[in-house]
Amino acid sequence: MKLFVKNISDEVNEMLLESIFRQYGDVLNTKIVYDRITWESKGFGFVEYSKKEDALKAIEGLNGRELVGKQLVVMEAVDKPR
């Protein structure tokens, strides 16, 4: 199950984000989205879990939690229609 995470501080990198989410289960992939020109964080990213129940625990445990001065918003990712 893939989660959408927004309101990520510029100071957070993928390793830190993964370590926070790993507390809730086996993380398959972590990605912070960066601007292609400036390489600055756009403030959002994705975390993917192998088990849906771990992802749901992460949403419950991390949504609204402060990380490096910003409150995370964590929800299930929704695929965009192509």
ROROKE-93788 format. One record per residue: residue in one letter; x, y, z of N, C-alpha, C, O in turn. Coordinates in steps of 0.02 Angstrom, whole numbers, plus 32768, in hexadecimal, padded with zeros to 4 digits. Layout:
REM residues N
("a",(X,Y,Z),(X,Y,Z),(X,Y,Z),(X,Y,Z))
...
//
This chain:
REM residues 82
("m",(802A,7FC5,8000),(8000,8000,8000),(802C,803E,8000),(805D,8042,8025))
("k",(801B,806E,7FD7),(8043,80AB,7FD0),(8021,80E4,7FF5),(7FE4,80EE,7FF1))
("l",(804A,810A,801B),(8031,8143,8040),(804B,8184,8021),(8083,8186,8008))
("f",(8021,81B7,8024),(8034,81FA,800F),(8044,8221,804E),(801D,8221,807E))
("v",(807E,8242,8050),(8094,8267,808B),(80A1,82AF,8075),(80C8,82BB,8048))
("k",(807F,82DF,8095),(808C,8325,8083),(809F,834C,80C1),(809A,8335,80F9))
("n",(80B5,8389,80B4),(80CE,83B6,80E7),(8110,839D,8104),(811C,83A0,8140))
("i",(813B,8384,80D8),(817E,836C,80EB),(81AE,83A7,80EB),(81B2,83CC,80BA))
("s",(81D2,83AF,8121),(8203,83E5,8128),(823B,83DD,80F4),(824C,83A5,80E1))
("d",(8257,8414,80DE),(8290,8413,80B0),(82CC,83EF,80CE),(82F7,83D7,80AA))
("e",(82CF,83EB,8110),(8308,83CD,8132),(8303,8380,8135),(8333,835F,814A))
("v",(82CB,8365,8122),(82C1,831C,8125),(82D7,82FC,80E3),(82C4,8313,80AD))
("n",(8300,82C7,80E8),(8313,82A2,80AC),(82F0,825E,80AD),(82CE,824D,80DD))
("e",(82F9,8238,8078),(82D6,81F8,8072),(82EB,81C6,80A8),(82C2,819E,80BE))
("m",(832A,81C8,80BC),(8341,819A,80F1),(831E,81A7,8133),(8308,8178,8155))
("l",(8317,81E7,8145),(82F5,81F8,8183),(82AB,81E6,817F),(828E,81CA,81AD))
("l",(828C,81F7,8147),(8245,81E7,813E),(8239,819C,8144),(820A,8186,8165))
("e",(8264,8175,8123),(825C,812C,8126),(8265,8112,816D),(8240,80E6,8183))
("s",(8296,812D,8191),(82A1,8115,81D6),(8265,8123,8203),(8255,80FA,822F))
("i",(8243,815B,81F8),(8206,816B,8220),(81CE,813A,820F),(81AB,8121,823B))
("f",(81C5,812C,81CE),(818E,8100,81B9),(819E,80B7,81C6),(816F,808F,81CD))
("r",(81DC,80A4,81CA),(81EF,805F,81D6),(81D9,8046,821B),(81D4,800A,8226))
("q",(81CB,8075,8248),(81B3,8062,828B),(8171,803D,8287),(815E,801B,82B7))
("y",(814D,8043,824F),(810A,8026,8248),(8109,7FE8,821C),(80D4,7FC9,8214))
("g",(8142,7FD5,81FE),(8143,7F99,81D5),(8178,7F9D,819F),(81A2,7FCA,819D))
("d",(8175,7F6C,8172),(81A6,7F64,813D),(8198,7F96,8104),(8167,7F90,80E0))
("v",(81C4,7FC7,80FE),(81BE,7FFB,80CA),(81E0,7FE1,808A),(821B,7FCE,808B))
("l",(81BB,7FE1,8053),(81D7,7FCB,8013),(81FB,8004,7FEF),(822F,7FF8,7FCF))
("n",(81DF,8040,7FF3),(81FA,8077,7FCC),(81E8,80B9,7FED),(81B1,80C1,8008))
("t",(8216,80E9,7FEA),(820A,812C,8004),(8222,815D,7FCF),(8259,8156,7FB5))
("k",(81F9,818F,7FC1),(820D,81C1,7F8E),(81F3,8206,7FA2),(81B7,820F,7FAE))
("i",(8220,8236,7FA5),(820E,827C,7FAD),(8212,829B,7F67),(8241,828E,7F42))
("v",(81E1,82C4,7F56),(81DF,82E2,7F13),(8205,8324,7F15),(81FA,834F,7F41))
("y",(8233,832C,7EE4),(825C,8369,7EDF),(824E,838D,7E9E),(823C,836E,7E6C))
("d",(8256,83CF,7E9F),(8250,83F8,7E62),(8289,83E4,7E32),(82C2,83DD,7E48))
("r",(827A,83DC,7DF4),(82AB,83C5,7DC3),(82E0,83F9,7DB3),(8316,83E8,7D9C))
("i",(82D1,8438,7DBE),(8301,846D,7DAD),(832B,8481,7DEB),(8368,8483,7DE7))
("t",(8309,848E,7E22),(832D,84A7,7E5D),(8343,846F,7E8C),(836D,847A,7EB8))
("w",(8328,8434,7E85),(8333,83FA,7EB1),(831F,8408,7EF9),(8338,83E7,7F27))
("e",(82F2,8438,7F03),(82D6,8444,7F45),(829A,8416,7F4F),(8276,8407,7F20))
("s",(8291,8400,7F8C),(8258,83D5,7F9C),(8217,83FA,7F8E),(8210,8435,7F9D))
("k",(81E6,83D6,7F72),(81A4,83F3,7F67),(8178,83EA,7FA5),(813F,8401,7FA6))
("g",(8193,83C9,7FD9),(816F,83C3,8018),(813F,8388,801C),(8117,8384,804A))
("f",(8144,835B,7FEB),(811A,831F,7FEF),(8140,82E3,7FD3),(8173,82EA,7FB2))
("g",(8125,82A8,7FE2),(8145,826B,7FCA),(8118,822F,7FD5),(80DC,8235,7FE4))
("f",(8136,81F5,7FCC),(8111,81B6,7FD0),(8138,8183,7FF7),(8175,8181,7FF5))
("v",(8114,8159,801C),(8131,8121,8041),(8106,80E4,8031),(80C9,80E7,8035))
("e",(8127,80AE,801E),(8102,8071,800B),(8113,8039,803C),(814D,802C,804C))
("y",(80DE,8018,8053),(80E4,7FDF,8081),(80D2,7F9F,805D),(80AC,7F9F,802D))
("s",(80EF,7F67,8076),(80DD,7F26,8059),(809A,7F0E,8073),(8077,7EE8,8051))
("k",(8086,7F24,80B0),(8047,7F0E,80CD),(8019,7F49,80DA),(802D,7F7C,80F6))
("k",(7FDB,7F41,80C6),(7FA9,7F76,80CF),(7FA0,7F88,8119),(7F99,7FC2,812A))
("e",(7FA0,7F55,8145),(7F95,7F63,818C),(7FCD,7F8E,81AA),(7FC1,7FB6,81D6))
("d",(800B,7F85,8191),(8042,7FAF,81A9),(8038,7FF7,8192),(8045,8026,81B7))
("a",(8022,8000,8154),(8015,8043,8139),(7FDE,8066,8161),(7FE3,80A1,816F))
("l",(7FAA,8041,8172),(7F73,805E,8199),(7F8B,8073,81DE),(7F76,80A6,81F8))
("k",(7FB7,804B,81FC),(7FD5,805D,823D),(7FFE,809D,8237),(7FFD,80C7,8263))
("a",(8023,80A3,8200),(804D,80DE,81F4),(8021,811D,81ED),(8032,8152,8208))
("i",(7FEA,8117,81CA),(7FBC,8150,81C3),(7FA4,8165,8208),(7FA5,81A0,8218))
("e",(7F8E,8135,822E),(7F74,8144,8271),(7FAA,8162,829F),(7F9C,8191,82C5))
("g",(7FE7,8148,829A),(801C,815E,82C6),(8040,819E,82B1),(805B,81C2,82DB))
("l",(8041,81AC,8270),(806A,81E4,8258),(8043,821F,823D),(805F,8256,8239))
("n",(8004,8217,822B),(7FDD,824F,8212),(7FD6,8283,824A),(7FBB,8273,827F))
("g",(7FEE,82BF,823E),(7FEB,82F4,8270),(8028,82F8,829C),(802F,8326,82C4))
("r",(8055,82C8,8296),(8092,82C7,82BF),(80C4,82FB,82A4),(80CB,8303,8267))
("e",(80E5,831D,82D1),(8117,834E,82BE),(8159,832D,82AC),(8171,8301,82D1))
("l",(8176,8341,8274),(81B8,8329,8260),(81E0,8365,8246),(81CE,8383,8214))
("v",(8215,8376,8269),(8241,83AE,8259),(8218,83EE,824F),(8220,8411,821D))
("g",(81EC,83FC,827F),(81C9,843B,8280),(8189,8440,8256),(8169,8474,8254))
("k",(8176,840A,8234),(8139,840B,820C),(810E,83CF,821E),(8127,8399,822C))
("q",(80CB,83D9,821C),(809D,83A2,822A),(8091,837B,81E9),(8079,8396,81B7))
("l",(80A1,833B,81EB),(8097,8310,81B1),(804D,8304,81A4),(8025,8300,81D2))
("v",(803C,82FE,8165),(7FFA,82E9,8150),(8005,82A7,812B),(8027,82A6,80F7))
("v",(7FE8,8271,8145),(7FF3,822E,8129),(7FB1,8210,8117),(7F83,820C,8140))
("m",(7FAB,81F9,80D8),(7F6C,81DA,80C1),(7F7C,81A7,808B),(7FB3,81A4,8070))
("e",(7F4A,817E,807A),(7F53,814E,8044),(7F5B,8173,8003),(7F36,81A2,7FF4))
("a",(7F8C,815E,7FDB),(7F97,817D,7F99),(7F61,8167,7F6A),(7F4B,812D,7F6C))
("v",(7F4C,8194,7F3F),(7F19,8186,7F0D),(7F3B,818C,7EC8),(7F5A,81BF,7EBA))
("d",(7F35,8159,7E9F),(7F52,815B,7E5C),(7F2E,818F,7E31),(7EF1,8192,7E31))
("k",(7F56,81B7,7E0E),(7F39,81E9,7DE0),(7F22,81C7,7DA1),(7F44,819A,7D88))
("p",(7EE9,81DA,7D86),(7ED5,81BF,7D45),(7F05,81DA,7D10),(7F1B,8213,7D12))
("r",(7F15,81B0,7CE0),(7F45,81C4,7CAC),(7F24,81E2,7C71),(7F46,81F6,7C42))
//
